[in-house]
């Protein structure tokens, strides 16, 4: 199976690009890409795409994500996680933190809001990754951008002895959990950074079903990806038009099913031999965006 997904349980201290390199080696040079960077300091689910399925990475990245994070209060680091240098420390007892204010702050993050990515991040500034500029000593101003928090759950209550809080965060594309920790630290006046971070799911894909990095990989059929999106199945006649870049009539779909996730303006289109993505063109048509053979 050349065009497929591979679920990887990425360990801490391994870069996403290193996971891609290892997969290429194991798969005898087959084309491999990843669907969104996971910090080297974080563990958990990383989705790889192989062969022509690399064309679909942007659509995988649209899927909602769930993280488990332990936030450490009492200091701030330059990377917003445990790997960075401490740039400020609060000389207070952990028990002095106002827990009610902390919980109210968590609720305030729900929904759409603006978030500034950490300086040490993969965000591009004038074509260069921010982390390279930051590590060269440049002072950066990274513009805030919209992110979406669907839900933030408290997994373990605030521990006034250690100054830690464990959260489960349900969020959308482009959200930095390190920035969430930093912002909570500023709101509470205690400073905060990520002590540990795990990505537990992306759409309907879960880390519990992922391969260890150096194990023999199990491929995931592209139809499993399709289940996340509103999906239509089309006839052979419409398939030929769609594959050739032509828009097709939505009302001609043979079958329509609602996906696990709600992704605005993106629809998955399936034929007998291909899977693709399209977008609504007016009220009646679907315009093709990306197409991959099922193999």
Backbone as CSV, one residue per row, in Angstrom:
resi,resn,N_x,N_y,N_z,CA_x,CA_y,CA_z,C_x,C_y,C_z
1,UNK,0.858,-1.196,0.000,0.000,0.000,0.000,0.893,1.245,0.000
2,UNK,0.946,1.961,-1.130,1.833,3.119,-1.250,1.196,4.405,-0.752
3,UNK,-0.096,4.591,-1.024,-0.781,5.829,-0.647,-1.614,5.576,0.602
4,UNK,-1.081,5.970,1.751,-1.734,5.613,3.012,-1.267,6.537,4.124
5,UNK,-1.792,6.276,5.322,-1.375,6.974,6.538,-0.631,6.000,7.441
6,UNK,0.271,6.538,8.249,0.924,5.762,9.300,0.816,6.565,10.592
7,UNK,0.314,5.933,11.636,0.208,6.583,12.937,1.445,6.244,13.760
8,UNK,2.140,7.272,14.215,3.366,7.088,14.996,3.152,7.626,16.406
9,UNK,3.599,6.868,17.402,3.653,7.357,18.778,5.047,7.934,18.987
10,UNK,5.178,9.233,18.744,6.489,9.879,18.790,6.988,10.005,20.239
11,UNK,8.201,9.552,20.498,8.742,9.734,21.844,9.285,11.146,22.053
12,UNK,9.513,11.495,23.296,10.122,12.786,23.638,11.552,12.826,23.100
13,UNK,12.006,14.022,22.758,13.385,14.281,22.291,13.662,13.750,20.896
14,UNK,12.622,13.472,20.129,12.775,13.114,18.715,11.987,14.121,17.895
15,UNK,12.628,14.693,16.886,11.954,15.669,16.037,11.015,14.974,15.043
16,UNK,9.993,15.704,14.620,9.049,15.166,13.637,9.756,14.811,12.330
17,UNK,10.719,15.636,11.947,11.469,15.367,10.708,12.307,14.100,10.831
18,UNK,12.785,13.797,12.046,13.540,12.563,12.257,12.632,11.347,12.109
19,UNK,11.371,11.482,12.526,10.402,10.394,12.350,10.184,10.118,10.864
20,UNK,10.103,11.179,10.083,9.939,11.032,8.633,11.146,10.314,8.035
21,UNK,12.354,10.710,8.450,13.577,10.104,7.920,13.646,8.612,8.255
22,UNK,13.255,8.255,9.473,13.278,6.836,9.870,12.261,6.032,9.064
23,UNK,11.098,6.633,8.827,10.065,5.940,8.055,10.531,5.722,6.615
24,UNK,11.156,6.722,6.020,11.671,6.576,4.649,12.661,5.429,4.561
25,UNK,13.527,5.339,5.580,14.529,4.273,5.592,13.866,2.912,5.702
26,UNK,12.882,2.796,6.597,12.193,1.521,6.788,11.362,1.135,5.575
27,UNK,10.855,2.138,4.845,9.982,1.881,3.701,10.724,1.955,2.375
28,UNK,12.040,1.761,2.417,12.881,1.687,1.214,12.751,2.917,0.315
29,UNK,12.724,4.094,0.937,12.749,5.332,0.160,11.420,5.803,-0.347
30,UNK,10.332,5.147,0.060,9.001,5.610,-0.330,8.809,7.057,0.146
31,UNK,8.151,7.862,-0.655,7.903,9.253,-0.283,7.082,9.309,0.998
32,UNK,7.566,10.103,1.982,6.902,10.198,3.285,6.887,11.659,3.724
33,UNK,5.781,12.088,4.306,5.697,13.426,4.901,4.942,13.326,6.213
34,UNK,4.963,14.413,6.990,4.181,14.406,8.231,3.105,15.477,8.162
35,UNK,2.079,15.296,8.991,0.911,16.178,8.953,0.906,17.103,10.168
36,UNK,1.858,17.991,10.223,1.926,18.955,11.314,2.970,18.579,12.334
37,UNK,3.872,19.505,12.613,4.972,19.269,13.543,4.466,19.059,14.972
38,UNK,5.072,18.094,15.660,4.883,17.907,17.088,6.217,18.217,17.747
39,UNK,6.228,19.144,18.702,7.472,19.576,19.337,8.331,18.388,19.756
40,UNK,9.646,18.545,19.647,10.540,17.466,20.079,10.400,17.198,21.568
41,UNK,9.994,18.208,22.336,9.816,18.046,23.775,8.483,17.397,24.134
42,UNK,7.646,17.142,23.128,6.337,16.517,23.350,6.355,15.088,22.821
43,UNK,5.447,14.280,23.341,5.271,12.919,22.854,3.870,12.789,22.260
44,UNK,3.610,11.618,21.677,2.250,11.355,21.234,2.078,11.193,19.746
45,UNK,0.849,11.378,19.308,0.449,11.021,17.953,1.016,11.966,16.895
46,UNK,1.708,11.367,15.943,2.188,12.060,14.751,1.700,11.247,13.557
47,UNK,1.010,11.897,12.629,0.502,11.191,11.454,1.439,11.414,10.275
48,UNK,1.906,10.299,9.704,2.719,10.344,8.492,1.847,9.974,7.300
49,UNK,2.182,10.525,6.145,1.495,10.189,4.894,2.530,9.681,3.908
50,UNK,2.160,8.672,3.126,3.114,8.041,2.219,2.652,8.144,0.774
51,UNK,3.620,8.099,-0.137,3.316,8.134,-1.560,2.569,9.399,-1.953
52,UNK,1.586,9.251,-2.826,0.806,10.405,-3.278,-0.097,10.971,-2.182
53,UNK,-0.272,10.221,-1.091,-1.094,10.713,0.019,-0.457,11.925,0.698
54,UNK,0.803,12.210,0.393,1.427,13.431,0.908,0.675,14.675,0.431
55,UNK,-0.069,14.563,-0.659,-0.879,15.689,-1.152,-2.009,16.030,-0.182
56,UNK,-2.322,15.110,0.715,-3.477,15.287,1.604,-3.086,15.793,2.989
57,UNK,-1.821,16.080,3.212,-1.365,16.461,4.555,-2.083,17.702,5.072
58,UNK,-2.360,18.663,4.183,-3.043,19.895,4.612,-4.430,19.607,5.162
59,UNK,-5.081,18.556,4.656,-6.434,18.239,5.099,-6.413,17.475,6.423
60,UNK,-5.382,16.666,6.626,-5.209,16.014,7.925,-4.991,17.075,8.998
61,UNK,-4.237,18.113,8.656,-3.929,19.167,9.635,-5.160,19.980,10.030
62,UNK,-6.215,19.904,9.239,-7.449,20.615,9.585,-8.210,19.939,10.733
63,UNK,-7.881,18.688,11.029,-8.645,17.929,12.009,-8.382,18.429,13.433
64,UNK,-9.394,18.358,14.300,-9.217,18.785,15.693,-8.260,17.856,16.430
65,UNK,-7.607,18.405,17.454,-6.592,17.665,18.203,-6.901,17.683,19.694
66,UNK,-6.415,16.657,20.392,-6.543,16.596,21.842,-5.163,16.379,22.439
67,UNK,-4.828,17.184,23.446,-3.540,17.101,24.129,-3.744,16.867,25.627
68,UNK,-2.784,16.210,26.250,-2.677,16.143,27.706,-1.428,16.933,28.098
69,UNK,-1.596,17.885,29.000,-0.476,18.753,29.378,-0.397,18.892,30.884
70,UNK,0.830,18.863,31.397,1.080,19.227,32.794,1.740,20.600,32.775
71,UNK,1.098,21.558,33.422,1.593,22.931,33.448,2.259,23.203,34.794
72,UNK,3.471,23.729,34.724,4.234,24.066,35.926,4.173,25.577,36.152
73,UNK,3.649,25.982,37.301,3.593,27.392,37.666,4.823,27.770,38.500
74,UNK,5.094,29.072,38.543,6.189,29.575,39.367,7.349,30.144,38.600
75,UNK,7.377,29.940,37.273,8.482,30.461,36.462,8.043,30.533,35.008
76,UNK,8.821,31.269,34.220,8.595,31.380,32.774,9.892,31.051,32.064
77,UNK,9.810,30.302,30.954,11.014,29.987,30.192,10.940,30.614,28.805
78,UNK,12.089,30.704,28.148,12.121,31.357,26.833,11.484,30.503,25.737
79,UNK,11.307,29.207,25.995,10.653,28.332,25.021,9.213,28.010,25.416
80,UNK,8.818,28.439,26.592,7.488,28.159,27.157,7.310,26.696,27.542
81,UNK,8.415,25.936,27.597,8.360,24.578,28.130,9.619,24.293,28.938
82,UNK,9.720,23.059,29.418,10.792,22.696,30.349,12.185,22.737,29.735
83,UNK,12.273,22.731,28.408,13.576,22.666,27.747,14.300,24.011,27.716
84,UNK,13.579,25.098,27.985,14.177,26.426,27.836,14.863,26.935,29.094
85,UNK,15.463,28.103,28.931,16.091,28.773,30.069,15.041,29.590,30.812
86,UNK,15.127,29.572,32.139,14.201,30.352,32.953,14.515,31.836,32.796
87,UNK,13.506,32.608,32.385,13.717,34.047,32.179,13.076,34.871,33.290
88,UNK,12.215,34.255,34.073,11.656,34.932,35.246,11.151,33.881,36.221
89,UNK,11.262,34.200,37.505,10.798,33.280,38.534,9.988,34.064,39.560
90,UNK,8.908,33.480,40.028,8.042,34.145,40.995,8.424,33.691,42.402
91,UNK,8.751,34.634,43.236,9.173,34.322,44.598,7.961,34.282,45.531
92,UNK,7.076,33.310,45.270,5.881,33.129,46.076,5.688,31.653,46.366
93,UNK,4.963,31.368,47.431,4.598,29.997,47.729,3.510,29.559,46.754
94,UNK,3.595,28.313,46.257,2.600,27.814,45.305,1.177,27.912,45.858
95,UNK,1.041,27.811,47.167,-0.289,27.847,47.782,-0.945,29.222,47.671
96,UNK,-0.157,30.237,47.316,-0.709,31.588,47.189,-1.443,31.804,45.871
97,UNK,-1.289,30.883,44.933,-1.971,31.045,43.643,-3.483,30.959,43.853
98,UNK,-4.215,31.904,43.263,-5.675,31.960,43.384,-6.287,30.919,42.434
99,UNK,-6.697,29.786,42.994,-7.207,28.687,42.170,-8.502,29.076,41.454
100,UNK,-9.367,29.829,42.118,-10.622,30.253,41.475,-10.346,31.132,40.260
101,UNK,-9.382,32.022,40.381,-8.985,32.865,39.258,-8.413,32.017,38.131
102,UNK,-7.641,30.990,38.497,-7.063,30.088,37.509,-8.159,29.362,36.735
103,UNK,-9.140,28.832,37.450,-10.224,28.100,36.782,-11.071,29.022,35.916
104,UNK,-11.345,30.218,36.409,-12.089,31.195,35.600,-11.316,31.535,34.324
105,UNK,-10.006,31.611,34.443,-9.157,31.914,33.283,-9.263,30.805,32.241
106,UNK,-9.294,29.554,32.709,-9.412,28.428,31.781,-10.697,28.518,30.968
107,UNK,-11.794,28.838,31.631,-13.081,28.953,30.935,-13.041,30.073,29.903
108,UNK,-12.279,31.125,30.187,-12.235,32.275,29.277,-11.538,31.953,27.956
109,UNK,-10.789,30.850,27.927,-10.083,30.488,26.704,-10.978,29.776,25.698
110,UNK,-12.152,29.326,26.119,-13.024,28.546,25.232,-13.452,29.358,24.008
111,UNK,-13.500,28.668,22.866,-13.936,29.320,21.639,-12.786,29.901,20.838
112,UNK,-13.123,30.818,19.947,-12.141,31.452,19.068,-11.462,32.601,19.787
113,UNK,-10.121,32.661,19.714,-9.381,33.748,20.353,-8.066,33.944,19.611
114,UNK,-7.407,35.064,19.886,-6.104,35.333,19.290,-5.012,34.789,20.200
115,UNK,-3.993,34.189,19.583,-2.891,33.625,20.347,-1.569,33.957,19.656
116,UNK,-0.577,34.362,20.436,0.763,34.618,19.905,1.602,33.361,20.049
117,UNK,2.108,32.799,18.954,2.959,31.610,19.045,4.236,31.903,19.829
118,UNK,4.867,30.882,20.422,6.147,31.086,21.120,7.235,31.498,20.130
119,UNK,8.236,32.248,20.581,9.335,32.609,19.682,10.039,31.381,19.114
120,UNK,10.216,30.350,19.943,10.829,29.115,19.465,9.709,28.221,18.935
121,UNK,9.424,28.386,17.650,8.336,27.647,17.009,8.618,27.547,15.515
122,UNK,7.783,26.769,14.827,7.971,26.565,13.386,7.304,27.640,12.544
123,UNK,6.699,28.636,13.180,6.052,29.725,12.449,7.079,30.433,11.562
124,UNK,6.691,30.704,10.322,7.616,31.355,9.383,7.539,32.883,9.507
125,UNK,8.719,33.524,9.553,8.832,34.979,9.537,9.739,35.336,8.366
126,UNK,9.154,36.010,7.379,9.893,36.320,6.143,10.536,35.069,5.544
127,UNK,9.789,33.974,5.594,10.253,32.737,4.975,11.164,31.881,5.832
128,UNK,11.514,32.341,7.038,12.421,31.584,7.904,11.703,31.156,9.179
129,UNK,11.965,29.925,9.660,11.318,29.467,10.898,11.710,30.365,12.070
130,UNK,10.727,30.682,12.885,10.961,31.577,14.021,12.029,31.027,14.958
131,UNK,12.067,29.699,15.144,13.029,29.144,16.106,14.474,29.389,15.684
132,UNK,14.737,29.407,14.374,16.105,29.681,13.908,16.489,31.125,14.197
133,UNK,15.543,32.048,13.987,15.813,33.457,14.250,15.977,33.697,15.753
134,UNK,15.118,33.053,16.547,15.174,33.239,17.996,16.493,32.719,18.558
135,UNK,16.943,31.561,18.062,18.175,30.968,18.579,19.429,31.683,18.099
136,UNK,19.261,32.538,17.069,20.398,33.347,16.624,20.494,34.656,17.402
137,UNK,19.565,34.848,18.333,19.611,36.024,19.203,18.719,37.167,18.773
138,UNK,17.968,36.998,17.696,17.094,38.072,17.229,15.851,38.189,18.108
139,UNK,15.449,39.403,18.386,14.192,39.626,19.098,13.054,39.604,18.087
140,UNK,12.043,38.825,18.397,10.973,38.593,17.429,9.652,39.153,17.912
141,UNK,8.886,39.650,16.964,7.490,39.997,17.208,6.643,39.139,16.278
142,UNK,6.005,38.129,16.862,5.178,37.229,16.071,3.721,37.644,16.238
143,UNK,3.074,37.925,15.141,1.696,38.406,15.190,0.767,37.343,15.772
144,UNK,-0.161,37.788,16.592,-1.184,36.886,17.125,-2.061,36.409,15.983
145,UNK,-2.559,35.196,16.103,-3.409,34.637,15.058,-4.573,33.902,15.705
146,UNK,-5.665,33.737,14.975,-6.837,33.089,15.582,-6.627,31.593,15.782
147,UNK,-6.989,31.108,16.956,-6.980,29.682,17.251,-8.309,29.345,17.922
148,UNK,-8.587,28.043,18.009,-9.883,27.637,18.554,-9.708,26.576,19.630
149,UNK,-10.246,26.856,20.823,-10.289,25.887,21.913,-11.737,25.399,22.059
150,UNK,-11.965,24.127,21.783,-13.316,23.580,21.927,-13.631,23.273,23.386
151,UNK,-12.614,22.781,24.104,-12.837,22.423,25.503,-11.494,22.292,26.213
152,UNK,-11.450,22.719,27.470,-10.280,22.506,28.320,-10.762,21.863,29.616
153,UNK,-10.308,20.636,29.859,-10.729,19.890,31.041,-9.589,19.822,32.059
154,UNK,-9.925,19.940,33.328,-8.954,19.732,34.397,-8.907,18.230,34.699
155,UNK,-7.757,17.608,34.461,-7.592,16.181,34.712,-7.155,15.931,36.155
156,UNK,-6.174,16.697,36.616,-5.732,16.641,38.014,-5.761,18.059,38.554
157,UNK,-6.456,18.297,39.681,-6.568,19.656,40.231,-5.204,20.274,40.528
158,UNK,-5.206,21.575,40.629,-3.971,22.294,40.947,-3.370,21.754,42.243
159,UNK,-2.079,21.418,42.180,-1.356,20.889,43.341,-0.559,22.027,43.975
160,UNK,-0.990,22.461,45.138,-0.347,23.618,45.785,1.023,23.283,46.361
161,UNK,1.401,22.002,46.399,2.738,21.624,46.867,3.767,21.701,45.739
162,UNK,3.363,21.263,44.545,4.289,21.240,43.408,4.053,22.378,42.424
163,UNK,2.893,23.033,42.511,2.575,24.113,41.578,2.244,23.619,40.184
164,UNK,1.638,22.420,40.095,1.332,21.846,38.783,-0.173,21.649,38.593
165,UNK,-0.563,21.620,37.341,-1.962,21.422,36.951,-1.973,20.580,35.694
166,UNK,-2.791,19.515,35.652,-2.874,18.664,34.463,-4.176,18.936,33.722
167,UNK,-4.059,19.199,32.432,-5.207,19.555,31.606,-5.328,18.634,30.401
168,UNK,-6.558,18.502,29.901,-6.815,17.905,28.594,-7.386,19.005,27.722
169,UNK,-6.737,19.264,26.603,-7.095,20.407,25.764,-7.585,19.918,24.407
170,UNK,-8.813,20.303,24.038,-9.382,19.994,22.732,-9.307,21.280,21.900
171,UNK,-8.601,21.244,20.810,-8.346,22.493,20.077,-8.255,22.246,18.582
172,UNK,-8.138,23.340,17.841,-8.065,23.287,16.394,-6.652,23.490,15.872
173,UNK,-6.551,23.586,14.569,-5.274,23.734,13.869,-4.507,24.964,14.344
174,UNK,-3.186,24.806,14.470,-2.310,25.944,14.725,-2.236,26.405,16.164
175,UNK,-2.862,25.660,17.080,-2.859,26.055,18.492,-1.572,25.593,19.157
176,UNK,-0.948,26.494,19.900,0.252,26.142,20.661,-0.118,25.984,22.131
177,UNK,0.062,24.776,22.669,-0.229,24.528,24.075,0.814,25.229,24.942
178,UNK,2.015,25.382,24.428,3.047,26.148,25.163,2.603,27.591,25.376
179,UNK,1.941,28.163,24.376,1.438,29.531,24.519,0.321,29.606,25.533
180,UNK,-0.510,28.556,25.578,-1.567,28.506,26.581,-0.966,28.542,27.985
181,UNK,0.085,27.750,28.217,0.749,27.740,29.523,1.322,29.119,29.843
182,UNK,1.991,29.702,28.871,2.563,31.049,29.063,1.492,32.063,29.433
183,UNK,0.365,32.025,28.715,-0.708,32.990,28.953,-1.369,32.781,30.314
184,UNK,-1.521,31.523,30.727,-2.067,31.255,32.058,-1.141,31.787,33.143
185,UNK,0.161,31.676,32.879,1.133,32.208,33.831,1.029,33.712,33.974
186,UNK,0.791,34.388,32.866,0.659,35.852,32.918,-0.633,36.254,33.621
187,UNK,-1.714,35.541,33.348,-3.014,35.875,33.943,-2.985,35.691,35.459
188,UNK,-2.366,34.607,35.901,-2.330,34.323,37.337,-1.238,35.100,38.065
189,UNK,-0.291,35.659,37.303,0.821,36.380,37.929,1.871,35.460,38.509
190,UNK,1.832,34.183,38.157,2.780,33.219,38.707,3.802,32.723,37.683
191,UNK,3.607,33.070,36.421,4.461,32.487,35.398,4.137,31.015,35.254
192,UNK,4.314,30.475,34.055,4.036,29.055,33.851,4.688,28.579,32.557
193,UNK,4.953,27.271,32.524,5.493,26.650,31.311,5.036,25.190,31.277
194,UNK,5.226,24.550,30.118,4.826,23.154,29.958,5.878,22.240,30.585
195,UNK,5.419,21.416,31.512,6.291,20.420,32.133,6.295,19.126,31.329
196,UNK,5.142,18.740,30.779,5.059,17.588,29.882,3.857,17.775,28.972
197,UNK,3.963,17.202,27.763,2.894,17.368,26.773,2.791,16.116,25.926
198,UNK,1.561,15.639,25.739,1.301,14.489,24.880,0.107,14.801,23.990
199,UNK,0.240,14.490,22.700,-0.907,14.603,21.793,-1.575,13.228,21.740
200,UNK,-2.826,13.174,22.168,-3.495,11.882,22.302,-4.397,11.535,21.124
201,UNK,-4.830,12.537,20.364,-5.654,12.220,19.189,-5.637,13.349,18.175
202,UNK,-5.906,12.958,16.921,-6.109,13.885,15.804,-7.320,13.359,15.056
203,UNK,-8.422,14.108,15.083,-9.643,13.591,14.489,-10.030,12.280,15.144
204,UNK,-10.304,11.258,14.330,-10.673,9.953,14.887,-9.478,9.017,15.075
205,UNK,-8.274,9.546,14.922,-7.055,8.751,15.094,-6.504,8.954,16.507
206,UNK,-6.182,7.855,17.193,-5.750,7.927,18.581,-4.357,7.345,18.762
207,UNK,-3.631,7.904,19.723,-2.264,7.456,19.983,-2.247,5.999,20.440
208,UNK,-3.325,5.535,21.057,-3.383,4.137,21.512,-3.286,3.145,20.356
209,UNK,-3.594,3.607,19.144,-3.538,2.733,17.970,-2.295,2.983,17.116
210,UNK,-1.367,3.773,17.635,-0.199,4.176,16.852,0.945,3.170,16.961
211,UNK,1.818,3.210,15.960,3.010,2.374,15.932,4.129,3.013,16.743
212,UNK,4.917,2.189,17.411,6.161,2.695,17.975,7.075,3.096,16.825
213,UNK,7.956,4.051,17.088,8.742,4.657,16.009,9.542,3.631,15.211
214,UNK,10.148,2.661,15.878,11.021,1.717,15.180,10.385,0.343,15.002
215,UNK,9.054,0.271,15.157,8.367,-1.004,14.943,8.052,-1.180,13.460
216,UNK,7.536,-2.347,13.110,7.056,-2.559,11.742,5.718,-1.840,11.594
217,UNK,5.630,-0.930,10.632,4.468,-0.051,10.541,3.228,-0.756,9.988
218,UNK,2.082,-0.386,10.540,0.797,-0.783,9.993,0.221,0.410,9.240
219,UNK,-0.162,0.193,7.996,-0.717,1.262,7.181,-2.210,1.450,7.493
220,UNK,-2.658,2.691,7.400,-4.060,3.032,7.588,-4.630,3.462,6.243
221,UNK,-5.702,2.814,5.817,-6.329,3.114,4.540,-6.877,4.539,4.526
222,UNK,-6.835,5.171,3.357,-7.314,6.544,3.228,-8.800,6.680,3.548
223,UNK,-9.537,5.595,3.448,-10.962,5.656,3.785,-11.177,6.000,5.254
224,UNK,-10.214,5.662,6.114,-10.316,6.022,7.529,-10.206,7.539,7.700
225,UNK,-9.370,8.165,6.877,-9.276,9.630,6.887,-10.591,10.236,6.426
226,UNK,-11.200,9.639,5.409,-12.453,10.168,4.842,-13.567,10.228,5.881
227,UNK,-13.543,9.317,6.862,-14.598,9.264,7.875,-14.666,10.533,8.732
228,UNK,-13.594,11.307,8.741,-13.571,12.532,9.531,-14.352,13.667,8.889
229,UNK,-14.580,13.579,7.605,-15.146,14.689,6.842,-16.547,14.357,6.326
230,UNK,-17.309,15.406,6.028,-18.516,15.188,5.239,-18.068,14.565,3.923
231,UNK,-18.704,13.445,3.556,-18.162,12.647,2.456,-19.255,12.328,1.443
232,UNK,-18.909,12.440,0.179,-19.841,12.022,-0.867,-19.184,10.951,-1.727
233,UNK,-20.000,10.031,-2.202,-19.526,8.995,-3.129,-20.139,9.295,-4.492
234,UNK,-19.310,9.242,-5.540,-19.782,9.680,-6.852,-19.644,8.579,-7.895
235,UNK,-20.363,8.735,-8.986,-20.408,7.742,-10.062,-19.114,7.756,-10.869
236,UNK,-18.941,6.740,-11.706,-17.768,6.678,-12.584,-17.718,7.880,-13.520
237,UNK,-18.880,8.285,-14.014,-18.938,9.432,-14.936,-18.450,10.707,-14.240
238,UNK,-18.978,10.967,-13.036,-18.546,12.162,-12.303,-17.098,12.037,-11.841
239,UNK,-16.661,10.806,-11.574,-15.273,10.594,-11.160,-14.304,11.051,-12.241
240,UNK,-14.622,10.718,-13.491,-13.750,11.125,-14.602,-13.669,12.646,-14.691
241,UNK,-14.786,13.326,-14.489,-14.810,14.789,-14.536,-13.994,15.367,-13.376
242,UNK,-14.210,14.826,-12.183,-13.541,15.338,-10.982,-12.028,15.156,-11.084
243,UNK,-11.599,13.971,-11.545,-10.171,13.684,-11.694,-9.527,14.630,-12.702
244,UNK,-10.294,15.057,-13.702,-9.781,15.965,-14.734,-9.915,17.437,-14.358
245,UNK,-10.234,17.701,-13.075,-10.255,19.074,-12.579,-11.556,19.815,-12.788
246,UNK,-12.616,19.096,-13.140,-13.903,19.746,-13.388,-14.791,19.666,-12.150
247,UNK,-15.588,20.699,-11.919,-16.546,20.697,-10.820,-17.686,19.732,-11.133
248,UNK,-18.265,19.172,-10.071,-19.365,18.224,-10.244,-20.577,18.705,-9.445
249,UNK,-21.736,18.265,-9.875,-22.976,18.647,-9.197,-23.143,17.849,-7.904
250,UNK,-23.356,18.557,-6.811,-23.532,17.909,-5.520,-24.759,16.996,-5.510
251,UNK,-25.810,17.404,-6.195,-27.052,16.618,-6.165,-26.922,15.272,-6.869
252,UNK,-25.844,15.085,-7.631,-25.640,13.808,-8.316,-24.925,12.779,-7.444
253,UNK,-24.539,13.169,-6.230,-23.822,12.243,-5.344,-24.655,11.004,-5.077
254,UNK,-23.993,9.830,-5.097,-24.701,8.578,-4.862,-24.984,8.367,-3.382
255,UNK,-24.119,8.922,-2.557,-24.289,8.762,-1.115,-23.613,9.935,-0.406
256,UNK,-24.209,10.416,0.677,-23.648,11.519,1.465,-23.640,11.090,2.928
257,UNK,-22.497,11.260,3.606,-22.425,10.928,5.030,-21.718,12.046,5.787
258,UNK,-22.163,12.281,7.005,-21.586,13.329,7.839,-20.349,12.787,8.534
259,UNK,-19.308,13.594,8.618,-18.067,13.149,9.215,-18.021,13.314,10.723
260,UNK,-16.973,12.741,11.322,-16.740,12.854,12.759,-16.457,14.299,13.144
261,UNK,-15.733,15.003,12.282,-15.357,16.395,12.536,-16.109,17.322,11.597
262,UNK,-16.302,18.554,12.030,-16.943,19.555,11.180,-15.857,20.479,10.632
263,UNK,-15.590,20.369,9.347,-14.575,21.177,8.676,-15.283,22.026,7.637
264,UNK,-15.371,23.313,7.882,-16.124,24.198,6.991,-15.547,24.218,5.578
265,UNK,-16.449,24.130,4.598,-16.116,24.325,3.177,-15.227,23.241,2.581
266,UNK,-14.955,22.172,3.324,-14.151,21.074,2.796,-15.012,19.815,2.792
267,UNK,-15.011,19.115,1.672,-15.794,17.896,1.542,-14.919,16.813,0.930
268,UNK,-15.031,15.604,1.453,-14.277,14.476,0.924,-15.085,13.828,-0.197
269,UNK,-14.414,13.554,-1.299,-15.074,12.989,-2.480,-14.424,11.645,-2.788
270,UNK,-15.243,10.591,-2.867,-14.722,9.249,-3.130,-15.327,8.660,-4.389
271,UNK,-14.467,7.999,-5.153,-14.908,7.165,-6.262,-14.403,5.758,-6.015
272,UNK,-14.628,4.863,-6.951,-14.195,3.478,-6.765,-12.680,3.362,-6.630
273,UNK,-11.936,4.237,-7.311,-10.486,4.081,-7.349,-9.721,5.277,-6.798
274,UNK,-10.412,6.282,-6.289,-9.696,7.458,-5.796,-10.393,8.051,-4.577
275,UNK,-9.633,8.853,-3.864,-10.175,9.671,-2.773,-9.609,11.075,-2.959
276,UNK,-10.484,12.064,-2.802,-10.021,13.429,-2.981,-10.744,14.391,-2.062
277,UNK,-10.372,15.651,-2.166,-11.035,16.700,-1.400,-11.447,17.811,-2.343
278,UNK,-12.582,18.409,-2.015,-13.076,19.516,-2.806,-13.682,20.579,-1.912
279,UNK,-14.090,21.666,-2.527,-14.730,22.742,-1.787,-15.985,23.165,-2.525
280,UNK,-16.890,23.758,-1.802,-18.159,24.163,-2.398,-17.942,25.326,-3.363
281,UNK,-18.513,25.198,-4.534,-18.476,26.273,-5.534,-19.923,26.697,-5.765
282,UNK,-20.301,27.791,-5.102,-21.705,28.162,-5.118,-22.490,27.182,-4.259
283,UNK,-23.766,27.007,-4.564,-24.618,26.130,-3.770,-24.748,24.729,-4.364
284,UNK,-24.335,24.554,-5.600,-24.645,23.304,-6.290,-23.437,22.459,-6.658
285,UNK,-22.231,23.051,-6.696,-21.089,22.352,-7.255,-19.988,22.105,-6.220
286,UNK,-19.210,21.065,-6.499,-18.006,20.766,-5.722,-16.808,20.901,-6.658
287,UNK,-15.873,21.766,-6.294,-14.661,21.993,-7.091,-13.510,21.182,-6.508
288,UNK,-12.769,20.425,-7.312,-11.686,19.566,-6.813,-10.492,20.383,-6.285
289,UNK,-9.881,19.873,-5.219,-8.688,20.489,-4.639,-7.491,19.545,-4.666
290,UNK,-7.724,18.295,-4.297,-6.640,17.296,-4.279,-7.224,15.916,-4.523
291,UNK,-6.483,15.072,-5.239,-6.971,13.751,-5.621,-5.828,12.726,-5.499
292,UNK,-6.137,11.580,-4.892,-5.140,10.522,-4.712,-5.777,9.162,-5.045
293,UNK,-5.022,8.304,-5.733,-5.521,6.965,-6.007,-5.535,6.120,-4.741
294,UNK,-6.514,5.233,-4.642,-6.576,4.297,-3.510,-5.680,3.102,-3.839
295,UNK,-4.493,3.104,-3.291,-3.591,1.961,-3.500,-2.453,2.019,-2.509
